[in-house]
Structures are given as structure tokens and as C-alpha cells.
């Protein structure tokens, strides 16, 4: 057995998104002598980053106040027009902004490729002396008793049977005084740590949506840089689901369009990917895209639990930041600024602890600082928005959510906190529903999943262990297929899962096309038996998102 190499540092950060990089930059600002390591599973910083995105610059202004005077890509496209459409199958009406609380405004925000903003932050981190290692996923947490002492990176060069190939390289042990988990939504190490330390004992379960996104080059005459549109209603209103779409006119005649389906839907025949394709056929959206060209595609789960689903954030030797903890403001459809701020607060707590000679301690001052910060102030104002829509549906739920947000804006919020149930618990038996007849793709505006995956530039090394683990294969057939009609074949936005009839026997086999996986984590969230577990594949695998 090959012996692992080891590397000591002060702080190791798992995940090179905006939260992890903000943590790293702030650590160096506080103490440039600190040895800080960032591990990123993607092939490069930004490769796995997918978001709308309209970004509130509040955290950037605190972290790098001169960003507007630099080459930061965010400054290119300020929001100049914000619209909210309530959709029917053929028409739409615009919701007046006067109906929305002031904190819902996008004035002063920017629409940008979050992947490119992340790349820019990666460069700033490296300039500050942070050691950034793309292509190195953290696969295992190291412990000394109850204390987190670092992580082990994924082994490289292992074949599908678990045997070592000629280019085998064992993972490296990264030993750290503190470990920051910035894995994003539903990270597999974060999931394990939540269980080990019972981090969700005093909060409600996290719930999620699935965002599916495309990037289009559109005709110059139809492009309005800084135009931001959000939609609600059709088509999800037809399947008793909820969610909505976004259209962001960004730089260089590009439009980011996407659709979020809340994963608490009941009907197992719902396909978030197909709902997105159907949404694009709305006359107002189709007209915008006609004559244009799709250039990128991707999918990603989104935290939707809000403030009541934020877990305990610290445990001996480690902390959770960003979407690993769940700081998305659901009605604003924003989480980058809160993610960055949480990383900055974590950095301040860690730097102070190290300066005082403390290692591997439980940094409850970080947890307390988040709960007294503007993150908490912002998220508490909208904490009932998601559960209200989930409980009452799109129309009535929007009214209830709006009333609650207005009351909280005035400091007299409803004296209740609506509760969540885990997304997979909502799914109901297939015999209670009829299959949904989704329109066939036209190849111009709408597309099939496998063609779409090609536009995510997803790649995984050949002949490696499947990173999508089925715990009980018999249960998958007995329940996921026979009771729920195989929802995995519909909820996955990349066509990873298939039920295939074995020729001559009539037996149905569960086929996993793991090479298609875009790392959205939906299977880990929505499988009705929690029988599929997403784990990290070999480093550098997965999507390679351009400008997403």
C-alpha cells in the first residue's frame, strides 16, 4: 500500500467558490503569514460554478473595496431594469414593484457570470499568497478523537473495480489547525459532518430547488444589458409544483436564462428539465431567443430552507460557510453576498484563534457572529417566504409570503415560523398521478438532455469507480421503480439514470451513466428512499462551465 504524503498548513478550505475564496482572502488580509490552502474539485477555479447571477455587491464592498477600479468582471453590467412577470400559458402580467418590500429591489446590483467572478477572486487569492489547488477534491475528513484535523484528497488512478492503475497516486493528507467546509450545496463531507456532530439538532431540515440554466448569444437588437426579469406561475402551476424562471441580459449580447423547480414536488412524473424547456416556449421568451444560439448548459441544486434551516456552524476544528450552511435569500434569488460574508466572518474567528495559540477548537464565536450579522437580519425578513409558497401554492403562497415580508420590513412580522419537511418525503406514489406529456424538443429553442449535457462540457476520467453509490439495489427496484415509477429518470438534468429492460427476460436494470453527471446533487436530495449517495469523483471531473 502506497504511503500518503502529508502537508501541514494553518487553514485548509474545501471548495473554491466565492465563500471559500472570500475566507482565504480575508485570512491573508488579517495575517499574511498564515499558510492557507484551497482545494477545488473542478479542473480549474470556476469550472463547477453555476448561478444566475444577480449579485448584491455588499460583501464585495467589505472584502475588496476597490473592486470597481479593477478588472473585476462584475462591474461590466449593473442592473438597470428589473421586471417580475406572472405567467400564464400564452400571456403574462407584470407585478408592480410597489407591491414588493424595498429590500427586494435590485437597484445597485450587478448581473454577471458567477463562474468568471469566482475565477477573478481566485486570482486575487493567489496574489495574496493563498495556495490554490484545482483538481483536488477532498474525499475524507481526518479526526483526532472528536476534533477535525484536516482532510485527505481523492486518490487518482483507480479503476472501476477499485484496482490501482499504472498512474495511481494516493491522496494527500492536508493537516490544518482549522478546516473550512465551503463545498456548496449538499456537499458529501458536510452531509457527513452534520450527522456526526448533529449540527441540525436545533434547526429545520434544509430543502432545495433544482436550477437548470442555459447561456445564449442573442440578436443585438433584442439585447438590453442590465435587464433582469424573474417569472412565476406557468408552467409549474399545471403540475402543482412551484418555482420560477430568470432572464438576465449580461455583457456581450449574452443572456443567462434558467428555471428553478422546488424539489418538494409531489408528482413523480415532474421533470424539472422538461419544465424548463416548456417555459422557453412561452411566446415572450421564445421571441427573445429566436435567431440566437445556445452556447452553454448546466444544472445545480439550490438551498431554499432559509434562516430556519441554518445549522450549527462550528464544531471542533472546523466550520461551515456559504451554501454548505445555506444562506440563500430565496425570494431575492441571491446567496453569493451572504456566502462571502460568512466566509469573512469565519476567517476573522479563525485568525483570532490562531493568534491566541488555539488549534482545533470549537469556534462558537463564529456561529454567534453570523447570527448577529446582516446575514441574519436579511434572512429573517424572508424566512416564511419559501414555506408559504410550498404550503399554499404559487398564487396564495405569494400573497402570504408578501404580507409576511412587508410586516417584517415594518418590524411586526407574523409571530410564527412555518416549517419544512425534507424534499424526498413529499414525493407520492405514481399510481396517484398520470404521466406528464412533455412536448418534444424542436432543436431550435428546446433540446433533449443528452444534447444539453454536451454544452456543459462535462468530462470524467475513463474507468474510475462510480461516484454515485446505490446503497440497496433491490430497494431501488422494489420502491423507486415499482412504487414511484423511476423518478430518477426525470429529476436528473443530465440523463444519468435509466431503467433499461434486459433483453429476453423482461427484468428492469438500473443503469447509471455517471460520466454525464454535472454534480447537481439532485439524486442525493430527491431519491424517495435516500438510497443514492453522491460522492466525489476523481479530481478534475464534472462540468467545465464557461461564463456560467
HELIX and SHEET records of a PDB file:
HELIX    1   1 UNK A   18  UNK A   30  1                                  13    
HELIX    2   2 UNK A   58  UNK A   63  1                                   6    
HELIX    3   3 UNK A   67  UNK A   69  5                                   3    
HELIX    4   4 UNK A   73  UNK A   76  5                                   4    
HELIX    5   5 UNK A   97  UNK A   99  5                                   3    
HELIX    6   6 UNK A  102  UNK A  104  5                                   3    
HELIX    7   7 UNK A  114  UNK A  127  1                                  14    
HELIX    8   8 UNK A  188  UNK A  196  1                                   9    
HELIX    9   9 UNK A  220  UNK A  222  5                                   3    
HELIX   10  10 UNK A  236  UNK A  239  5                                   4    
HELIX   11  11 UNK A  272  UNK A  280  1                                   9    
HELIX   12  12 UNK A  283  UNK A  289  1                                   7    
HELIX   13  13 UNK A  307  UNK A  309  5                                   3    
HELIX   14  14 UNK A  322  UNK A  324  5                                   3    
HELIX   15  15 UNK A  336  UNK A  355  1                                  20    
HELIX   16  16 UNK A  364  UNK A  371  1                                   8    
HELIX   17  17 UNK A  374  UNK A  381  1                                   8    
HELIX   18  18 UNK A  385  UNK A  392  1                                   8    
HELIX   19  19 UNK A  394  UNK A  409  1                                  16    
HELIX   20  20 UNK A  423  UNK A  426  1                                   4    
HELIX   21  21 UNK A  430  UNK A  432  5                                   3    
HELIX   22  22 UNK A  449  UNK A  454  1                                   6    
HELIX   23  23 UNK A  473  UNK A  475  1                                   3    
HELIX   24  24 UNK A  476  UNK A  481  3                                   6    
HELIX   25  25 UNK A  488  UNK A  491  1                                   4    
HELIX   26  26 UNK A  514  UNK A  516  5                                   3    
HELIX   27  27 UNK A  522  UNK A  526  1                                   5    
SHEET    1   A 6 UNK A 131  UNK A 134  0                                        
SHEET    2   A 6 UNK A  36  UNK A  40  1                                        
SHEET    3   A 6 UNK A   6  UNK A  14  1                                        
SHEET    4   A 6 UNK A 173  UNK A 181  1                                        
SHEET    5   A 6 UNK A 147  UNK A 153 -1                                        
SHEET    6   A 6 UNK A 138  UNK A 144 -1                                        
SHEET    1   B 6 UNK A 131  UNK A 134  0                                        
SHEET    2   B 6 UNK A  36  UNK A  40  1                                        
SHEET    3   B 6 UNK A   6  UNK A  14  1                                        
SHEET    4   B 6 UNK A 173  UNK A 181  1                                        
SHEET    5   B 6 UNK A 318  UNK A 320  1                                        
SHEET    6   B 6 UNK A 314  UNK A 315 -1                                        
SHEET    1   C 2 UNK A  54  UNK A  55  0                                        
SHEET    2   C 2 UNK A 110  UNK A 111 -1                                        
SHEET    1   D 7 UNK A  92  UNK A  94  0                                        
SHEET    2   D 7 UNK A  81  UNK A  87 -1                                        
SHEET    3   D 7 UNK A 227  UNK A 233  1                                        
SHEET    4   D 7 UNK A 243  UNK A 249 -1                                        
SHEET    5   D 7 UNK A 254  UNK A 262 -1                                        
SHEET    6   D 7 UNK A 208  UNK A 217 -1                                        
SHEET    7   D 7 UNK A 293  UNK A 303 -1                                        
SHEET    1   E 2 UNK A 156  UNK A 158  0                                        
SHEET    2   E 2 UNK A 164  UNK A 169 -1                                        
SHEET    1   F 2 UNK A 468  UNK A 470  0                                        
SHEET    2   F 2 UNK A 532  UNK A 534 -1                                        
SHEET    1   G 2 UNK A 497  UNK A 501  0                                        
SHEET    2   G 2 UNK A 508  UNK A 512 -1                                        
END                                                                             
